[in-house]
Amino acid sequence: MGSPAAYRAYMGSHKINLLDERHMTAEINQHPGWDWSVWNNSADPDVVSGIRPSSFQPVY
């Protein structure tokens, strides 16, 4: 929290490069998302660790 003057001072000291911002956004959007299946109660530790393949294919 702070005053409008404090926010302007902060923004003035942290310049935003729009090209870098767009690049970061594009990288984030390429990620298919989190695979929450490993948190399922029936998750097989051998499958999660990669020891055995799984028949389950996550849908993104």
PDB file of N, H, CA, C and O in Angstrom:
ATOM      1  N   MET A   1       0.840  -1.170   0.000  1.00  0.00           N
ATOM      2  CA  MET A   1       0.000   0.000   0.000  1.00  0.00           C
ATOM      3  C   MET A   1       0.888   1.237   0.000  1.00  0.00           C
ATOM      4  O   MET A   1       1.989   1.239   0.550  1.00  0.00           O
ATOM      5  N   GLY A   2       0.403   2.236  -0.602  1.00  0.00           N
ATOM      6  H   GLY A   2      -0.492   2.235  -1.049  1.00  0.00           H
ATOM      7  CA  GLY A   2       1.156   3.476  -0.641  1.00  0.00           C
ATOM      8  C   GLY A   2       0.346   4.554  -1.341  1.00  0.00           C
ATOM      9  O   GLY A   2      -0.762   4.316  -1.821  1.00  0.00           O
ATOM     10  N   SER A   3       0.909   5.706  -1.383  1.00  0.00           N
ATOM     11  H   SER A   3       1.809   5.899  -0.993  1.00  0.00           H
ATOM     12  CA  SER A   3       0.226   6.842  -2.006  1.00  0.00           C
ATOM     13  C   SER A   3       0.439   6.805  -3.520  1.00  0.00           C
ATOM     14  O   SER A   3       1.310   6.084  -4.008  1.00  0.00           O
ATOM     15  N   PRO A   4      -0.349   7.575  -4.257  1.00  0.00           N
ATOM     16  CA  PRO A   4      -0.128   7.673  -5.702  1.00  0.00           C
ATOM     17  C   PRO A   4       1.295   8.137  -6.035  1.00  0.00           C
ATOM     18  O   PRO A   4       1.872   7.687  -7.025  1.00  0.00           O
ATOM     19  N   ALA A   5       1.856   9.017  -5.233  1.00  0.00           N
ATOM     20  H   ALA A   5       1.387   9.382  -4.429  1.00  0.00           H
ATOM     21  CA  ALA A   5       3.219   9.487  -5.473  1.00  0.00           C
ATOM     22  C   ALA A   5       4.223   8.343  -5.290  1.00  0.00           C
ATOM     23  O   ALA A   5       5.184   8.232  -6.050  1.00  0.00           O
ATOM     24  N   ALA A   6       3.999   7.501  -4.289  1.00  0.00           N
ATOM     25  H   ALA A   6       3.218   7.591  -3.672  1.00  0.00           H
ATOM     26  CA  ALA A   6       4.880   6.359  -4.058  1.00  0.00           C
ATOM     27  C   ALA A   6       4.794   5.375  -5.220  1.00  0.00           C
ATOM     28  O   ALA A   6       5.807   4.812  -5.637  1.00  0.00           O
ATOM     29  N   TYR A   7       3.587   5.168  -5.744  1.00  0.00           N
ATOM     30  H   TYR A   7       2.765   5.626  -5.406  1.00  0.00           H
ATOM     31  CA  TYR A   7       3.407   4.268  -6.884  1.00  0.00           C
ATOM     32  C   TYR A   7       4.137   4.824  -8.114  1.00  0.00           C
ATOM     33  O   TYR A   7       4.815   4.076  -8.818  1.00  0.00           O
ATOM     34  N   ARG A   8       4.004   6.111  -8.373  1.00  0.00           N
ATOM     35  H   ARG A   8       3.453   6.719  -7.801  1.00  0.00           H
ATOM     36  CA  ARG A   8       4.701   6.734  -9.501  1.00  0.00           C
ATOM     37  C   ARG A   8       6.204   6.605  -9.341  1.00  0.00           C
ATOM     38  O   ARG A   8       6.903   6.350 -10.322  1.00  0.00           O
ATOM     39  N   ALA A   9       6.716   6.774  -8.138  1.00  0.00           N
ATOM     40  H   ALA A   9       6.148   6.981  -7.341  1.00  0.00           H
ATOM     41  CA  ALA A   9       8.146   6.625  -7.881  1.00  0.00           C
ATOM     42  C   ALA A   9       8.590   5.189  -8.140  1.00  0.00           C
ATOM     43  O   ALA A   9       9.642   4.954  -8.735  1.00  0.00           O
ATOM     44  N   TYR A  10       7.785   4.233  -7.693  1.00  0.00           N
ATOM     45  H   TYR A  10       6.930   4.424  -7.210  1.00  0.00           H
ATOM     46  CA  TYR A  10       8.092   2.824  -7.926  1.00  0.00           C
ATOM     47  C   TYR A  10       8.112   2.512  -9.422  1.00  0.00           C
ATOM     48  O   TYR A  10       9.059   1.907  -9.925  1.00  0.00           O
ATOM     49  N   MET A  11       7.066   2.926 -10.123  1.00  0.00           N
ATOM     50  H   MET A  11       6.296   3.417  -9.714  1.00  0.00           H
ATOM     51  CA  MET A  11       6.989   2.661 -11.555  1.00  0.00           C
ATOM     52  C   MET A  11       8.111   3.366 -12.308  1.00  0.00           C
ATOM     53  O   MET A  11       8.599   2.851 -13.313  1.00  0.00           O
ATOM     54  N   GLY A  12       8.517   4.516 -11.841  1.00  0.00           N
ATOM     55  H   GLY A  12       8.120   4.935 -11.024  1.00  0.00           H
ATOM     56  CA  GLY A  12       9.617   5.236 -12.477  1.00  0.00           C
ATOM     57  C   GLY A  12      10.949   4.529 -12.314  1.00  0.00           C
ATOM     58  O   GLY A  12      11.833   4.665 -13.160  1.00  0.00           O
ATOM     59  N   SER A  13      11.099   3.781 -11.241  1.00  0.00           N
ATOM     60  H   SER A  13      10.381   3.671 -10.554  1.00  0.00           H
ATOM     61  CA  SER A  13      12.361   3.073 -11.007  1.00  0.00           C
ATOM     62  C   SER A  13      12.344   1.653 -11.567  1.00  0.00           C
ATOM     63  O   SER A  13      13.375   0.981 -11.559  1.00  0.00           O
ATOM     64  N   HIS A  14      11.202   1.187 -12.048  1.00  0.00           N
ATOM     65  H   HIS A  14      10.364   1.733 -12.054  1.00  0.00           H
ATOM     66  CA  HIS A  14      11.062  -0.153 -12.616  1.00  0.00           C
ATOM     67  C   HIS A  14      10.464  -0.038 -14.012  1.00  0.00           C
ATOM     68  O   HIS A  14       9.277  -0.288 -14.219  1.00  0.00           O
ATOM     69  N   LYS A  15      11.294   0.340 -14.948  1.00  0.00           N
ATOM     70  H   LYS A  15      12.258   0.543 -14.780  1.00  0.00           H
ATOM     71  CA  LYS A  15      10.831   0.506 -16.326  1.00  0.00           C
ATOM     72  C   LYS A  15      10.407  -0.839 -16.903  1.00  0.00           C
ATOM     73  O   LYS A  15      11.068  -1.856 -16.692  1.00  0.00           O
ATOM     74  N   ILE A  16       9.306  -0.831 -17.627  1.00  0.00           N
ATOM     75  H   ILE A  16       8.768  -0.005 -17.798  1.00  0.00           H
ATOM     76  CA  ILE A  16       8.780  -2.035 -18.243  1.00  0.00           C
ATOM     77  C   ILE A  16       9.104  -1.998 -19.733  1.00  0.00           C
ATOM     78  O   ILE A  16       8.752  -1.053 -20.439  1.00  0.00           O
ATOM     79  N   ASN A  17       9.787  -3.053 -20.198  1.00  0.00           N
ATOM     80  H   ASN A  17      10.074  -3.821 -19.625  1.00  0.00           H
ATOM     81  CA  ASN A  17      10.077  -3.189 -21.610  1.00  0.00           C
ATOM     82  C   ASN A  17       8.929  -3.999 -22.222  1.00  0.00           C
ATOM     83  O   ASN A  17       8.782  -5.183 -21.918  1.00  0.00           O
ATOM     84  N   LEU A  18       8.123  -3.382 -23.073  1.00  0.00           N
ATOM     85  H   LEU A  18       8.242  -2.420 -23.321  1.00  0.00           H
ATOM     86  CA  LEU A  18       6.946  -4.055 -23.613  1.00  0.00           C
ATOM     87  C   LEU A  18       7.309  -5.276 -24.448  1.00  0.00           C
ATOM     88  O   LEU A  18       6.551  -6.245 -24.476  1.00  0.00           O
ATOM     89  N   LEU A  19       8.449  -5.250 -25.125  1.00  0.00           N
ATOM     90  H   LEU A  19       9.065  -4.462 -25.101  1.00  0.00           H
ATOM     91  CA  LEU A  19       8.867  -6.415 -25.898  1.00  0.00           C
ATOM     92  C   LEU A  19       9.174  -7.591 -24.975  1.00  0.00           C
ATOM     93  O   LEU A  19       8.784  -8.723 -25.261  1.00  0.00           O
ATOM     94  N   ASP A  20       9.869  -7.327 -23.870  1.00  0.00           N
ATOM     95  H   ASP A  20      10.185  -6.407 -23.637  1.00  0.00           H
ATOM     96  CA  ASP A  20      10.134  -8.380 -22.887  1.00  0.00           C
ATOM     97  C   ASP A  20       8.836  -8.898 -22.278  1.00  0.00           C
ATOM     98  O   ASP A  20       8.685 -10.099 -22.051  1.00  0.00           O
ATOM     99  N   GLU A  21       7.916  -8.000 -22.020  1.00  0.00           N
ATOM    100  H   GLU A  21       8.039  -7.025 -22.204  1.00  0.00           H
ATOM    101  CA  GLU A  21       6.617  -8.382 -21.442  1.00  0.00           C
ATOM    102  C   GLU A  21       5.854  -9.299 -22.399  1.00  0.00           C
ATOM    103  O   GLU A  21       5.281 -10.302 -21.973  1.00  0.00           O
ATOM    104  N   ARG A  22       5.848  -8.959 -23.682  1.00  0.00           N
ATOM    105  H   ARG A  22       6.314  -8.145 -24.028  1.00  0.00           H
ATOM    106  CA  ARG A  22       5.157  -9.795 -24.679  1.00  0.00           C
ATOM    107  C   ARG A  22       5.839 -11.151 -24.820  1.00  0.00           C
ATOM    108  O   ARG A  22       5.170 -12.175 -24.961  1.00  0.00           O
ATOM    109  N   HIS A  23       7.172 -11.159 -24.782  1.00  0.00           N
ATOM    110  H   HIS A  23       7.715 -10.327 -24.668  1.00  0.00           H
ATOM    111  CA  HIS A  23       7.918 -12.410 -24.882  1.00  0.00           C
ATOM    112  C   HIS A  23       7.581 -13.323 -23.699  1.00  0.00           C
ATOM    113  O   HIS A  23       7.345 -14.517 -23.884  1.00  0.00           O
ATOM    114  N   MET A  24       7.560 -12.771 -22.499  1.00  0.00           N
ATOM    115  H   MET A  24       7.752 -11.801 -22.349  1.00  0.00           H
ATOM    116  CA  MET A  24       7.237 -13.539 -21.305  1.00  0.00           C
ATOM    117  C   MET A  24       5.804 -14.081 -21.384  1.00  0.00           C
ATOM    118  O   MET A  24       5.554 -15.233 -21.028  1.00  0.00           O
ATOM    119  N   THR A  25       4.877 -13.259 -21.846  1.00  0.00           N
ATOM    120  H   THR A  25       5.080 -12.323 -22.136  1.00  0.00           H
ATOM    121  CA  THR A  25       3.489 -13.691 -21.975  1.00  0.00           C
ATOM    122  C   THR A  25       3.377 -14.832 -22.981  1.00  0.00           C
ATOM    123  O   THR A  25       2.636 -15.787 -22.747  1.00  0.00           O
ATOM    124  N   ALA A  26       4.098 -14.747 -24.089  1.00  0.00           N
ATOM    125  H   ALA A  26       4.700 -13.971 -24.279  1.00  0.00           H
ATOM    126  CA  ALA A  26       4.067 -15.812 -25.096  1.00  0.00           C
ATOM    127  C   ALA A  26       4.613 -17.113 -24.525  1.00  0.00           C
ATOM    128  O   ALA A  26       4.061 -18.181 -24.788  1.00  0.00           O
ATOM    129  N   GLU A  27       5.687 -17.038 -23.748  1.00  0.00           N
ATOM    130  H   GLU A  27       6.135 -16.170 -23.535  1.00  0.00           H
ATOM    131  CA  GLU A  27       6.244 -18.242 -23.133  1.00  0.00           C
ATOM    132  C   GLU A  27       5.256 -18.866 -22.146  1.00  0.00           C
ATOM    133  O   GLU A  27       5.094 -20.086 -22.109  1.00  0.00           O
ATOM    134  N   ILE A  28       4.613 -18.040 -21.364  1.00  0.00           N
ATOM    135  H   ILE A  28       4.745 -17.050 -21.394  1.00  0.00           H
ATOM    136  CA  ILE A  28       3.631 -18.544 -20.398  1.00  0.00           C
ATOM    137  C   ILE A  28       2.473 -19.217 -21.130  1.00  0.00           C
ATOM    138  O   ILE A  28       2.000 -20.269 -20.702  1.00  0.00           O
ATOM    139  N   ASN A  29       2.016 -18.624 -22.224  1.00  0.00           N
ATOM    140  H   ASN A  29       2.400 -17.769 -22.572  1.00  0.00           H
ATOM    141  CA  ASN A  29       0.884 -19.179 -22.970  1.00  0.00           C
ATOM    142  C   ASN A  29       1.233 -20.469 -23.699  1.00  0.00           C
ATOM    143  O   ASN A  29       0.329 -21.224 -24.056  1.00  0.00           O
ATOM    144  N   GLN A  30       2.518 -20.749 -23.932  1.00  0.00           N
ATOM    145  H   GLN A  30       3.252 -20.136 -23.642  1.00  0.00           H
ATOM    146  CA  GLN A  30       2.919 -21.994 -24.581  1.00  0.00           C
ATOM    147  C   GLN A  30       2.882 -23.174 -23.621  1.00  0.00           C
ATOM    148  O   GLN A  30       2.802 -24.323 -24.053  1.00  0.00           O
ATOM    149  N   HIS A  31       2.940 -22.900 -22.319  1.00  0.00           N
ATOM    150  H   HIS A  31       3.005 -21.966 -21.967  1.00  0.00           H
ATOM    151  CA  HIS A  31       2.913 -23.978 -21.338  1.00  0.00           C
ATOM    152  C   HIS A  31       1.534 -24.609 -21.337  1.00  0.00           C
ATOM    153  O   HIS A  31       0.535 -23.896 -21.239  1.00  0.00           O
ATOM    154  N   PRO A  32       1.452 -25.945 -21.446  1.00  0.00           N
ATOM    155  CA  PRO A  32       0.137 -26.576 -21.538  1.00  0.00           C
ATOM    156  C   PRO A  32      -0.657 -26.549 -20.241  1.00  0.00           C
ATOM    157  O   PRO A  32      -1.842 -26.883 -20.248  1.00  0.00           O
ATOM    158  N   GLY A  33      -0.060 -26.175 -19.162  1.00  0.00           N
ATOM    159  H   GLY A  33       0.903 -25.904 -19.156  1.00  0.00           H
ATOM    160  CA  GLY A  33      -0.779 -26.159 -17.893  1.00  0.00           C
ATOM    161  C   GLY A  33      -0.217 -27.188 -16.940  1.00  0.00           C
ATOM    162  O   GLY A  33       0.663 -27.968 -17.304  1.00  0.00           O
ATOM    163  N   TRP A  34      -0.709 -27.189 -15.755  1.00  0.00           N
ATOM    164  H   TRP A  34      -1.424 -26.555 -15.460  1.00  0.00           H
ATOM    165  CA  TRP A  34      -0.232 -28.120 -14.747  1.00  0.00           C
ATOM    166  C   TRP A  34      -0.935 -29.455 -14.885  1.00  0.00           C
ATOM    167  O   TRP A  34      -2.128 -29.510 -15.185  1.00  0.00           O
ATOM    168  N   ASP A  35      -0.205 -30.520 -14.667  1.00  0.00           N
ATOM    169  H   ASP A  35       0.764 -30.476 -14.423  1.00  0.00           H
ATOM    170  CA  ASP A  35      -0.778 -31.861 -14.660  1.00  0.00           C
ATOM    171  C   ASP A  35      -1.072 -32.231 -13.211  1.00  0.00           C
ATOM    172  O   ASP A  35      -0.190 -32.693 -12.488  1.00  0.00           O
ATOM    173  N   TRP A  36      -2.313 -32.025 -12.795  1.00  0.00           N
ATOM    174  H   TRP A  36      -3.030 -31.649 -13.382  1.00  0.00           H
ATOM    175  CA  TRP A  36      -2.690 -32.259 -11.404  1.00  0.00           C
ATOM    176  C   TRP A  36      -2.989 -33.720 -11.131  1.00  0.00           C
ATOM    177  O   TRP A  36      -3.335 -34.067 -10.002  1.00  0.00           O
ATOM    178  N   SER A  37      -2.866 -34.601 -12.140  1.00  0.00           N
ATOM    179  H   SER A  37      -2.585 -34.319 -13.057  1.00  0.00           H
ATOM    180  CA  SER A  37      -3.205 -36.004 -11.944  1.00  0.00           C
ATOM    181  C   SER A  37      -2.309 -36.672 -10.893  1.00  0.00           C
ATOM    182  O   SER A  37      -2.726 -37.642 -10.261  1.00  0.00           O
ATOM    183  N   VAL A  38      -1.088 -36.166 -10.699  1.00  0.00           N
ATOM    184  H   VAL A  38      -0.749 -35.378 -11.212  1.00  0.00           H
ATOM    185  CA  VAL A  38      -0.209 -36.775  -9.699  1.00  0.00           C
ATOM    186  C   VAL A  38      -0.715 -36.543  -8.283  1.00  0.00           C
ATOM    187  O   VAL A  38      -0.261 -37.215  -7.357  1.00  0.00           O
ATOM    188  N   TRP A  39      -1.636 -35.617  -8.092  1.00  0.00           N
ATOM    189  H   TRP A  39      -2.005 -35.071  -8.845  1.00  0.00           H
ATOM    190  CA  TRP A  39      -2.183 -35.342  -6.766  1.00  0.00           C
ATOM    191  C   TRP A  39      -3.431 -36.175  -6.477  1.00  0.00           C
ATOM    192  O   TRP A  39      -4.016 -36.075  -5.399  1.00  0.00           O
ATOM    193  N   ASN A  40      -3.829 -36.993  -7.442  1.00  0.00           N
ATOM    194  H   ASN A  40      -3.353 -37.075  -8.318  1.00  0.00           H
ATOM    195  CA  ASN A  40      -4.988 -37.857  -7.272  1.00  0.00           C
ATOM    196  C   ASN A  40      -4.670 -38.910  -6.215  1.00  0.00           C
ATOM    197  O   ASN A  40      -3.535 -39.378  -6.125  1.00  0.00           O
ATOM    198  N   ASN A  41      -5.661 -39.282  -5.421  1.00  0.00           N
ATOM    199  H   ASN A  41      -6.583 -38.902  -5.494  1.00  0.00           H
ATOM    200  CA  ASN A  41      -5.464 -40.299  -4.377  1.00  0.00           C
ATOM    201  C   ASN A  41      -4.996 -41.625  -4.949  1.00  0.00           C
ATOM    202  O   ASN A  41      -4.304 -42.382  -4.268  1.00  0.00           O
ATOM    203  N   SER A  42      -5.366 -41.917  -6.199  1.00  0.00           N
ATOM    204  H   SER A  42      -5.928 -41.301  -6.752  1.00  0.00           H
ATOM    205  CA  SER A  42      -4.991 -43.194  -6.801  1.00  0.00           C
ATOM    206  C   SER A  42      -3.711 -43.095  -7.623  1.00  0.00           C
ATOM    207  O   SER A  42      -3.388 -44.030  -8.356  1.00  0.00           O
ATOM    208  N   ALA A  43      -2.974 -41.991  -7.524  1.00  0.00           N
ATOM    209  H   ALA A  43      -3.236 -41.231  -6.929  1.00  0.00           H
ATOM    210  CA  ALA A  43      -1.734 -41.835  -8.287  1.00  0.00           C
ATOM    211  C   ALA A  43      -0.731 -42.910  -7.894  1.00  0.00           C
ATOM    212  O   ALA A  43      -0.494 -43.151  -6.710  1.00  0.00           O
ATOM    213  N   ASP A  44      -0.148 -43.551  -8.897  1.00  0.00           N
ATOM    214  H   ASP A  44      -0.341 -43.355  -9.858  1.00  0.00           H
ATOM    215  CA  ASP A  44       0.831 -44.614  -8.683  1.00  0.00           C
ATOM    216  C   ASP A  44       2.225 -43.988  -8.597  1.00  0.00           C
ATOM    217  O   ASP A  44       2.671 -43.363  -9.559  1.00  0.00           O
ATOM    218  N   PRO A  45       2.926 -44.142  -7.457  1.00  0.00           N
ATOM    219  CA  PRO A  45       4.247 -43.514  -7.316  1.00  0.00           C
ATOM    220  C   PRO A  45       5.239 -43.927  -8.403  1.00  0.00           C
ATOM    221  O   PRO A  45       6.075 -43.117  -8.803  1.00  0.00           O
ATOM    222  N   ASP A  46       5.167 -45.170  -8.891  1.00  0.00           N
ATOM    223  H   ASP A  46       4.488 -45.828  -8.566  1.00  0.00           H
ATOM    224  CA  ASP A  46       6.078 -45.609  -9.946  1.00  0.00           C
ATOM    225  C   ASP A  46       5.803 -44.887 -11.262  1.00  0.00           C
ATOM    226  O   ASP A  46       6.730 -44.580 -12.012  1.00  0.00           O
ATOM    227  N   VAL A  47       4.544 -44.621 -11.536  1.00  0.00           N
ATOM    228  H   VAL A  47       3.792 -44.871 -10.927  1.00  0.00           H
ATOM    229  CA  VAL A  47       4.185 -43.900 -12.753  1.00  0.00           C
ATOM    230  C   VAL A  47       4.592 -42.439 -12.623  1.00  0.00           C
ATOM    231  O   VAL A  47       5.140 -41.857 -13.559  1.00  0.00           O
ATOM    232  N   VAL A  48       4.323 -41.848 -11.460  1.00  0.00           N
ATOM    233  H   VAL A  48       3.878 -42.321 -10.699  1.00  0.00           H
ATOM    234  CA  VAL A  48       4.659 -40.444 -11.229  1.00  0.00           C
ATOM    235  C   VAL A  48       6.166 -40.220 -11.358  1.00  0.00           C
ATOM    236  O   VAL A  48       6.589 -39.216 -11.931  1.00  0.00           O
ATOM    237  N   SER A  49       6.974 -41.130 -10.838  1.00  0.00           N
ATOM    238  H   SER A  49       6.630 -41.946 -10.372  1.00  0.00           H
ATOM    239  CA  SER A  49       8.430 -40.975 -10.888  1.00  0.00           C
ATOM    240  C   SER A  49       9.012 -41.384 -12.234  1.00  0.00           C
ATOM    241  O   SER A  49      10.204 -41.193 -12.471  1.00  0.00           O
ATOM    242  N   GLY A  50       8.186 -41.946 -13.125  1.00  0.00           N
ATOM    243  H   GLY A  50       7.217 -42.101 -12.933  1.00  0.00           H
ATOM    244  CA  GLY A  50       8.656 -42.298 -14.461  1.00  0.00           C
ATOM    245  C   GLY A  50       9.216 -43.701 -14.565  1.00  0.00           C
ATOM    246  O   GLY A  50       9.761 -44.066 -15.606  1.00  0.00           O
ATOM    247  N   ILE A  51       9.096 -44.495 -13.517  1.00  0.00           N
ATOM    248  H   ILE A  51       8.653 -44.198 -12.671  1.00  0.00           H
ATOM    249  CA  ILE A  51       9.610 -45.859 -13.547  1.00  0.00           C
ATOM    250  C   ILE A  51       8.770 -46.719 -14.495  1.00  0.00           C
ATOM    251  O   ILE A  51       9.306 -47.539 -15.240  1.00  0.00           O
ATOM    252  N   ARG A  52       7.466 -46.526 -14.460  1.00  0.00           N
ATOM    253  H   ARG A  52       7.031 -45.860 -13.854  1.00  0.00           H
ATOM    254  CA  ARG A  52       6.545 -47.266 -15.299  1.00  0.00           C
ATOM    255  C   ARG A  52       5.692 -46.296 -16.100  1.00  0.00           C
ATOM    256  O   ARG A  52       5.303 -45.252 -15.577  1.00  0.00           O
ATOM    257  N   PRO A  53       5.392 -46.614 -17.355  1.00  0.00           N
ATOM    258  CA  PRO A  53       4.510 -45.738 -18.130  1.00  0.00           C
ATOM    259  C   PRO A  53       3.072 -45.842 -17.631  1.00  0.00           C
ATOM    260  O   PRO A  53       2.688 -46.821 -16.992  1.00  0.00           O
ATOM    261  N   SER A  54       2.313 -44.844 -17.928  1.00  0.00           N
ATOM    262  H   SER A  54       2.625 -44.048 -18.448  1.00  0.00           H
ATOM    263  CA  SER A  54       0.909 -44.795 -17.500  1.00  0.00           C
ATOM    264  C   SER A  54      -0.005 -44.915 -18.705  1.00  0.00           C
ATOM    265  O   SER A  54       0.345 -44.496 -19.808  1.00  0.00           O
ATOM    266  N   SER A  55      -1.167 -45.483 -18.489  1.00  0.00           N
ATOM    267  H   SER A  55      -1.451 -45.823 -17.592  1.00  0.00           H
ATOM    268  CA  SER A  55      -2.172 -45.503 -19.553  1.00  0.00           C
ATOM    269  C   SER A  55      -2.977 -44.212 -19.555  1.00  0.00           C
ATOM    270  O   SER A  55      -3.693 -43.919 -20.513  1.00  0.00           O
ATOM    271  N   PHE A  56      -2.854 -43.432 -18.459  1.00  0.00           N
ATOM    272  H   PHE A  56      -2.273 -43.671 -17.682  1.00  0.00           H
ATOM    273  CA  PHE A  56      -3.583 -42.174 -18.341  1.00  0.00           C
ATOM    274  C   PHE A  56      -2.877 -41.096 -19.151  1.00  0.00           C
ATOM    275  O   PHE A  56      -1.675 -40.884 -18.989  1.00  0.00           O
ATOM    276  N   GLN A  57      -3.601 -40.429 -20.005  1.00  0.00           N
ATOM    277  H   GLN A  57      -4.577 -40.601 -20.136  1.00  0.00           H
ATOM    278  CA  GLN A  57      -3.064 -39.312 -20.772  1.00  0.00           C
ATOM    279  C   GLN A  57      -3.844 -38.058 -20.401  1.00  0.00           C
ATOM    280  O   GLN A  57      -5.037 -37.968 -20.691  1.00  0.00           O
ATOM    281  N   PRO A  58      -3.188 -37.086 -19.763  1.00  0.00           N
ATOM    282  CA  PRO A  58      -3.908 -35.866 -19.377  1.00  0.00           C
ATOM    283  C   PRO A  58      -4.403 -35.104 -20.609  1.00  0.00           C
ATOM    284  O   PRO A  58      -3.741 -35.078 -21.646  1.00  0.00           O
ATOM    285  N   VAL A  59      -5.553 -34.500 -20.477  1.00  0.00           N
ATOM    286  H   VAL A  59      -6.091 -34.521 -19.634  1.00  0.00           H
ATOM    287  CA  VAL A  59      -6.136 -33.705 -21.561  1.00  0.00           C
ATOM    288  C   VAL A  59      -5.961 -32.257 -21.206  1.00  0.00           C
ATOM    289  O   VAL A  59      -6.387 -31.815 -20.139  1.00  0.00           O
ATOM    290  N   TYR A  60      -5.331 -31.506 -22.102  1.00  0.00           N
ATOM    291  H   TYR A  60      -4.985 -31.865 -22.968  1.00  0.00           H
ATOM    292  CA  TYR A  60      -5.103 -30.075 -21.855  1.00  0.00           C
ATOM    293  C   TYR A  60      -6.041 -29.256 -22.664  1.00  0.00           C
ATOM    294  O   TYR A  60      -6.005 -28.027 -22.595  1.00  0.00           O
TER     295      TYR A  60
END
